[in-house]
Amino acid sequence: MQVADATLATAYRLTQDFASMVRERQGTRLDAWLAEADACAVPALQRFAKGLRDDLDAVRAGLTEIWSNGPTEGTVR
């Protein structure tokens, strides 16, 4: 049971860390977060990290830049 508890704690911490990175635009923390996600025992987080790497430049910009086109996404035809 301790292994499951530790895995769950790691998953919780990593998801909270990522949410914090997004809210606070801390793209400088992305590489360290990706390394932790890769090394963790949570397959969903490993897959998420891989998906982020597929468009790493855009993800890093989204976590760093102050501007966003989010309000217009999906409305441009």
KAUR-V133801 format. One record per pair of residues at least 4 apart in sequence whose ideal C-beta (glycine too) atoms are under 6 Angstrom apart, sorted by the first residue. I is the first residue (numbers start at 1). J is the second residue. D is the distance in whole Angstrom. If there is no record, write none. Layout:
I_J_D ; I_J_D
This chain:
7_41_5 ; 10_40_5 ; 11_42_5 ; 14_37_6 ; 14_45_6 ; 17_33_6 ; 20_24_6 ; 21_26_5 ; 21_29_5 ; 21_63_6 ; 25_63_6 ; 25_64_6 ; 27_60_5 ; 27_63_3 ; 27_64_3 ; 29_33_6 ; 30_60_6 ; 30_63_6 ; 34_49_5 ; 37_45_5 ; 37_49_4 ; 38_49_6 ; 40_45_6 ; 52_59_5 ; 55_59_6 ; 60_64_6 ; 61_65_5 ; 72_76_6
